[in-house]
């Protein structure tokens, strides 16, 4: 499968349906690359025309702003906005809630206004339109799945139902953790904490969240964020359950279940 860049679309005189914003994790982290491939495969299967920026895509600046470097954030944001506007991009989909929040809510402050969707929202839309159909007796039939609400999709943007509706099409049982939806517990990576050590004396948040996930009895922990993926994978390992409990993004779950 060849994924065309915006430059290739422009050169051919075509316009894609959406721009897939891959993000730093989806581009460079080996685990998150699997999510990128799974989502791209879904888009290809349903016949959606999508493009990426490729080497023209830079970090949204989210970690810089969360860490307090506003100057660096604005430099990165202005650069991205210039690129996006040069291609007349109007609709963006991303697999990262951090990119989603920044592009949707913070870029308009600097002149970059776009329709921005998280990939779980697009998956829900494609399911409702009948474009995603699942094979009978799929991998997740009869299994217990628990879902982790990432902070920037849930509390920051009030997106709780789309991911759960995506999971509902599986022949599986959704079991909620004690802390979920607006009362969900952070994975421990937010606010640029992903890139620093936790304060001494504190219990690691991802260990606590991993324990909550394992205690549901689920064999699959469903994710929607590459940062949460890293943190919860480690959290599940801390419980010694890495062989029994899979940590998967919703795109991976749907891609594995599609006809």
C-alpha positions as a Markdown table, in Angstrom:
| # | Residue | x | y | z |
|---|---|---|---|---|
| 1 | Unk | 0.0 | 0.0 | 0.0 |
| 2 | Unk | 1.4 | 3.3 | -1.1 |
| 3 | Unk | 0.4 | 6.3 | 1.1 |
| 4 | Unk | 0.4 | 9.5 | -0.9 |
| 5 | Unk | 1.7 | 12.8 | 0.5 |
| 6 | Unk | -0.1 | 16.1 | 0.2 |
| 7 | Unk | 2.6 | 17.1 | -2.3 |
| 8 | Unk | 1.8 | 14.1 | -4.5 |
| 9 | Unk | -1.9 | 14.9 | -4.4 |
| 10 | Unk | -1.2 | 18.5 | -5.3 |
| 11 | Unk | 1.1 | 17.6 | -8.1 |
| 12 | Unk | -1.6 | 15.3 | -9.6 |
| 13 | Unk | -4.3 | 17.9 | -9.2 |
| 14 | Unk | -6.3 | 15.7 | -6.8 |
| 15 | Unk | -7.7 | 16.5 | -3.4 |
| 16 | Unk | -7.8 | 13.9 | -0.6 |
| 17 | Unk | -10.8 | 13.4 | 1.7 |
| 18 | Unk | -8.7 | 13.9 | 4.8 |
| 19 | Unk | -5.2 | 14.6 | 6.0 |
| 20 | Unk | -3.9 | 11.9 | 8.3 |
| 21 | Unk | -1.8 | 13.7 | 10.9 |
| 22 | Unk | 0.6 | 10.9 | 12.0 |
| 23 | Unk | 2.3 | 12.6 | 14.9 |
| 24 | Unk | 5.7 | 12.1 | 16.4 |
| 25 | Unk | 4.9 | 8.8 | 18.2 |
| 26 | Unk | 3.1 | 7.4 | 15.2 |
| 27 | Unk | 6.1 | 8.2 | 13.1 |
| 28 | Unk | 9.0 | 7.2 | 15.2 |
| 29 | Unk | 7.9 | 5.0 | 18.1 |
| 30 | Unk | 8.1 | 1.4 | 17.0 |
| 31 | Unk | 5.0 | 0.4 | 19.0 |
| 32 | Unk | 2.9 | 3.4 | 17.8 |
| 33 | Unk | 4.0 | 2.7 | 14.2 |
| 34 | Unk | 1.8 | -0.4 | 14.3 |
| 35 | Unk | -1.2 | 1.8 | 15.2 |
| 36 | Unk | -0.4 | 4.1 | 12.2 |
| 37 | Unk | -0.2 | 1.1 | 9.9 |
| 38 | Unk | -3.5 | -0.4 | 11.2 |
| 39 | Unk | -5.4 | 2.9 | 10.8 |
| 40 | Unk | -4.0 | 3.4 | 7.3 |
| 41 | Unk | -5.0 | -0.1 | 6.4 |
| 42 | Unk | -8.6 | 0.6 | 7.5 |
| 43 | Unk | -8.7 | 3.8 | 5.5 |
| 44 | Unk | -7.4 | 2.0 | 2.5 |
| 45 | Unk | -9.9 | -0.9 | 2.9 |
| 46 | Unk | -12.9 | 1.5 | 3.1 |
| 47 | Unk | -11.7 | 3.4 | 0.0 |
| 48 | Unk | -11.1 | 6.7 | 1.7 |
| 49 | Unk | -8.7 | 9.0 | -0.1 |
| 50 | Unk | -6.2 | 10.2 | 2.5 |
| 51 | Unk | -2.8 | 12.0 | 2.5 |
| 52 | Unk | 0.0 | 12.6 | 4.9 |
| 53 | Unk | 2.5 | 15.4 | 5.1 |
| 54 | Unk | 5.4 | 13.1 | 5.4 |
| 55 | Unk | 8.7 | 15.0 | 6.0 |
| 56 | Unk | 6.8 | 18.3 | 6.0 |
| 57 | Unk | 5.0 | 17.3 | 9.3 |
| 58 | Unk | 6.6 | 18.5 | 12.5 |
| 59 | Unk | 5.7 | 18.1 | 16.1 |
| 60 | Unk | 2.5 | 20.1 | 17.0 |
| 61 | Unk | 4.4 | 21.6 | 19.9 |
| 62 | Unk | 2.1 | 20.1 | 22.5 |
| 63 | Unk | 5.0 | 18.8 | 24.8 |
| 64 | Unk | 6.8 | 22.1 | 24.5 |
| 65 | Unk | 3.7 | 24.1 | 25.7 |
| 66 | Unk | 2.9 | 21.6 | 28.5 |
| 67 | Unk | 6.5 | 21.9 | 29.7 |
| 68 | Unk | 6.2 | 25.7 | 29.8 |
| 69 | Unk | 8.2 | 26.6 | 26.6 |
| 70 | Unk | 5.6 | 28.8 | 25.0 |
| 71 | Unk | 8.0 | 30.4 | 22.5 |
| 72 | Unk | 9.0 | 27.0 | 21.1 |
| 73 | Unk | 5.4 | 25.9 | 20.9 |
| 74 | Unk | 4.5 | 29.0 | 18.9 |
| 75 | Unk | 7.4 | 28.5 | 16.5 |
| 76 | Unk | 6.4 | 24.9 | 15.8 |
| 77 | Unk | 2.8 | 25.8 | 15.5 |
| 78 | Unk | 3.3 | 28.6 | 13.1 |
| 79 | Unk | 5.5 | 26.4 | 10.9 |
| 80 | Unk | 2.9 | 23.7 | 10.8 |
| 81 | Unk | 0.0 | 26.1 | 10.1 |
| 82 | Unk | 2.0 | 27.6 | 7.2 |
| 83 | Unk | 2.4 | 24.1 | 5.7 |
| 84 | Unk | -1.2 | 23.1 | 6.3 |
| 85 | Unk | -2.6 | 26.4 | 4.8 |
| 86 | Unk | -0.3 | 26.1 | 1.8 |
| 87 | Unk | -2.1 | 22.9 | 0.9 |
| 88 | Unk | -5.6 | 24.3 | 1.8 |
| 89 | Unk | -6.1 | 21.5 | 4.3 |
| 90 | Unk | -9.6 | 21.6 | 5.8 |
| 91 | Unk | -10.1 | 18.2 | 7.5 |
| 92 | Unk | -7.5 | 16.5 | 9.7 |
| 93 | Unk | -7.7 | 13.1 | 11.4 |
| 94 | Unk | -5.1 | 11.9 | 14.0 |
| 95 | Unk | -4.5 | 8.9 | 16.1 |
| 96 | Unk | -3.0 | 11.0 | 19.0 |
| 97 | Unk | -5.3 | 12.8 | 21.4 |
| 98 | Unk | -2.5 | 15.3 | 22.2 |
| 99 | Unk | -2.2 | 16.2 | 18.5 |
| 100 | Unk | -6.0 | 16.2 | 18.3 |
| 101 | Unk | -6.4 | 18.7 | 21.2 |
| 102 | Unk | -3.6 | 21.0 | 20.0 |
| 103 | Unk | -4.7 | 21.1 | 16.4 |
| 104 | Unk | -8.4 | 21.5 | 17.3 |
| 105 | Unk | -8.3 | 23.9 | 20.2 |
| 106 | Unk | -5.0 | 25.7 | 20.2 |
| 107 | Unk | -4.0 | 26.2 | 16.5 |
| 108 | Unk | -7.0 | 28.5 | 15.9 |
| 109 | Unk | -5.4 | 31.0 | 18.3 |
| 110 | Unk | -2.6 | 31.3 | 15.8 |
| 111 | Unk | -4.5 | 31.3 | 12.5 |
| 112 | Unk | -4.9 | 27.6 | 11.9 |
| 113 | Unk | -8.6 | 26.6 | 11.9 |
| 114 | Unk | -9.5 | 23.1 | 10.7 |
| 115 | Unk | -12.0 | 20.4 | 11.2 |
| 116 | Unk | -10.2 | 18.0 | 13.4 |
| 117 | Unk | -11.3 | 14.4 | 14.2 |
| 118 | Unk | -9.8 | 11.8 | 16.5 |
| 119 | Unk | -9.5 | 8.4 | 14.7 |
| 120 | Unk | -12.0 | 6.8 | 17.1 |
| 121 | Unk | -14.6 | 9.4 | 15.9 |
| 122 | Unk | -13.9 | 8.6 | 12.3 |
| 123 | Unk | -14.1 | 4.8 | 13.0 |
| 124 | Unk | -17.5 | 5.3 | 14.6 |
| 125 | Unk | -18.6 | 7.3 | 11.6 |
| 126 | Unk | -17.4 | 4.6 | 9.2 |
| 127 | Unk | -19.2 | 1.9 | 11.2 |
| 128 | Unk | -22.4 | 3.9 | 11.3 |
| 129 | Unk | -22.2 | 4.4 | 7.5 |
| 130 | Unk | -21.8 | 0.6 | 7.1 |
| 131 | Unk | -18.3 | 1.0 | 5.5 |
| 132 | Unk | -16.6 | -1.2 | 8.2 |
| 133 | Unk | -17.9 | -4.7 | 8.4 |
| 134 | Unk | -16.4 | -7.4 | 10.7 |
| 135 | Unk | -15.7 | -11.0 | 10.0 |
| 136 | Unk | -17.8 | -13.6 | 11.8 |
| 137 | Unk | -16.2 | -15.2 | 14.9 |
| 138 | Unk | -13.5 | -12.6 | 15.1 |
| 139 | Unk | -10.4 | -12.6 | 17.3 |
| 140 | Unk | -12.2 | -10.8 | 20.1 |
| 141 | Unk | -15.4 | -12.9 | 20.2 |
| 142 | Unk | -16.5 | -13.6 | 23.8 |
| 143 | Unk | -13.5 | -11.7 | 25.3 |
| 144 | Unk | -13.6 | -9.1 | 28.0 |
| 145 | Unk | -12.3 | -5.7 | 27.0 |
| 146 | Unk | -11.7 | -2.7 | 29.2 |
| 147 | Unk | -11.3 | 0.8 | 27.8 |
| 148 | Unk | -9.0 | 3.5 | 29.1 |
| 149 | Unk | -10.1 | 7.1 | 28.7 |
| 150 | Unk | -7.2 | 9.2 | 27.7 |
| 151 | Unk | -7.2 | 12.7 | 29.3 |
| 152 | Unk | -7.0 | 14.8 | 26.1 |
| 153 | Unk | -9.8 | 12.9 | 24.4 |
| 154 | Unk | -12.0 | 12.5 | 27.4 |
| 155 | Unk | -11.9 | 15.3 | 30.0 |
| 156 | Unk | -10.3 | 17.9 | 27.7 |
| 157 | Unk | -12.7 | 17.3 | 24.7 |
| 158 | Unk | -15.6 | 15.3 | 26.2 |
| 159 | Unk | -15.3 | 12.4 | 23.7 |
| 160 | Unk | -16.4 | 9.3 | 25.7 |
| 161 | Unk | -19.1 | 7.6 | 23.5 |
| 162 | Unk | -17.3 | 7.3 | 20.1 |
| 163 | Unk | -14.6 | 4.8 | 21.3 |
| 164 | Unk | -17.1 | 2.8 | 23.3 |
| 165 | Unk | -19.5 | 2.6 | 20.3 |
| 166 | Unk | -16.6 | 1.3 | 18.2 |
| 167 | Unk | -16.0 | -1.5 | 20.7 |
| 168 | Unk | -19.7 | -2.3 | 20.8 |
| 169 | Unk | -19.7 | -3.7 | 17.3 |
| 170 | Unk | -17.3 | -6.5 | 18.5 |
| 171 | Unk | -18.9 | -9.7 | 19.9 |
| 172 | Unk | -17.1 | -9.0 | 23.2 |
| 173 | Unk | -18.0 | -7.8 | 26.7 |
| 174 | Unk | -17.0 | -4.2 | 27.7 |
| 175 | Unk | -16.1 | -4.0 | 31.4 |
| 176 | Unk | -15.4 | -0.6 | 32.8 |
| 177 | Unk | -12.6 | 0.3 | 35.3 |
| 178 | Unk | -13.7 | 1.8 | 38.6 |
| 179 | Unk | -12.4 | 5.2 | 37.4 |
| 180 | Unk | -13.7 | 5.9 | 33.9 |
| 181 | Unk | -15.1 | 8.6 | 31.7 |
| 182 | Unk | -14.9 | 12.0 | 33.4 |
| 183 | Unk | -13.5 | 10.4 | 36.5 |
| 184 | Unk | -10.9 | 8.3 | 34.6 |
| 185 | Unk | -7.3 | 8.2 | 35.9 |
| 186 | Unk | -4.5 | 9.6 | 33.8 |
| 187 | Unk | -2.0 | 7.1 | 32.5 |
| 188 | Unk | 0.8 | 9.3 | 33.9 |
| 189 | Unk | 2.2 | 10.7 | 30.7 |
| 190 | Unk | 0.2 | 13.9 | 30.4 |
| 191 | Unk | 1.6 | 17.4 | 31.0 |
| 192 | Unk | 5.0 | 16.4 | 29.4 |
| 193 | Unk | 5.4 | 13.9 | 32.3 |
| 194 | Unk | 6.1 | 11.3 | 29.5 |
| 195 | Unk | 9.6 | 12.9 | 29.2 |
| 196 | Unk | 10.6 | 13.1 | 32.8 |
| 197 | Unk | 11.0 | 10.9 | 35.9 |
| 198 | Unk | 8.2 | 10.9 | 38.4 |
| 199 | Unk | 8.7 | 12.7 | 41.7 |
| 200 | Unk | 10.4 | 10.5 | 44.4 |
| 201 | Unk | 8.2 | 8.8 | 46.9 |
| 202 | Unk | 5.1 | 8.7 | 44.7 |
| 203 | Unk | 3.5 | 5.5 | 43.3 |
| 204 | Unk | 3.9 | 5.4 | 39.5 |
| 205 | Unk | 0.5 | 6.4 | 38.1 |
| 206 | Unk | 0.8 | 3.9 | 35.2 |
| 207 | Unk | 1.4 | 1.1 | 37.8 |
| 208 | Unk | -1.8 | 2.1 | 39.6 |
| 209 | Unk | -3.7 | 2.3 | 36.4 |
| 210 | Unk | -2.3 | -1.0 | 35.1 |
| 211 | Unk | -3.5 | -2.6 | 38.4 |
| 212 | Unk | -7.0 | -1.2 | 37.8 |
| 213 | Unk | -7.1 | -2.5 | 34.3 |
| 214 | Unk | -6.0 | -6.0 | 35.3 |
| 215 | Unk | -8.5 | -6.1 | 38.2 |
| 216 | Unk | -11.4 | -5.9 | 35.7 |
| 217 | Unk | -10.5 | -9.4 | 34.5 |
| 218 | Unk | -10.3 | -8.2 | 30.9 |
| 219 | Unk | -7.9 | -9.9 | 28.5 |
| 220 | Unk | -7.7 | -6.7 | 26.3 |
| 221 | Unk | -7.0 | -3.1 | 27.4 |
| 222 | Unk | -8.2 | -0.8 | 24.6 |
| 223 | Unk | -6.3 | 2.4 | 24.0 |
| 224 | Unk | -6.8 | 5.5 | 21.9 |
| 225 | Unk | -3.4 | 7.3 | 22.6 |
| 226 | Unk | 0.2 | 6.3 | 21.9 |
| 227 | Unk | 1.3 | 7.8 | 25.2 |
| 228 | Unk | -1.3 | 5.8 | 27.1 |
| 229 | Unk | -0.1 | 2.8 | 25.1 |
| 230 | Unk | 3.4 | 3.1 | 26.4 |
| 231 | Unk | 2.4 | 3.8 | 30.0 |
| 232 | Unk | -0.3 | 1.1 | 30.3 |
| 233 | Unk | 1.8 | -1.5 | 28.6 |
| 234 | Unk | 4.4 | -1.0 | 31.3 |
| 235 | Unk | 1.7 | -0.8 | 33.9 |
| 236 | Unk | 0.3 | -4.2 | 32.9 |
| 237 | Unk | 3.9 | -5.6 | 32.9 |
| 238 | Unk | 4.3 | -4.4 | 36.5 |
| 239 | Unk | 1.3 | -6.7 | 37.4 |
| 240 | Unk | 3.1 | -9.6 | 35.8 |
| 241 | Unk | 0.2 | -10.0 | 33.3 |
| 242 | Unk | 1.8 | -9.1 | 30.0 |
| 243 | Unk | 1.3 | -12.7 | 28.7 |
| 244 | Unk | -2.4 | -12.7 | 29.6 |
| 245 | Unk | -3.5 | -9.1 | 28.9 |
| 246 | Unk | -3.1 | -7.4 | 25.5 |
| 247 | Unk | -2.8 | -3.6 | 25.3 |
| 248 | Unk | -4.2 | -2.6 | 21.9 |
| 249 | Unk | -5.3 | 0.6 | 20.2 |
| 250 | Unk | -8.9 | 0.6 | 18.8 |
| 251 | Unk | -7.5 | 0.9 | 15.3 |
| 252 | Unk | -5.6 | -2.4 | 15.8 |
| 253 | Unk | -8.6 | -4.1 | 17.2 |
| 254 | Unk | -10.8 | -3.1 | 14.3 |
| 255 | Unk | -8.2 | -3.8 | 11.7 |
| 256 | Unk | -7.8 | -7.3 | 13.1 |
| 257 | Unk | -11.5 | -7.8 | 13.1 |
| 258 | Unk | -12.4 | -6.5 | 9.6 |
| 259 | Unk | -13.4 | -8.6 | 6.7 |
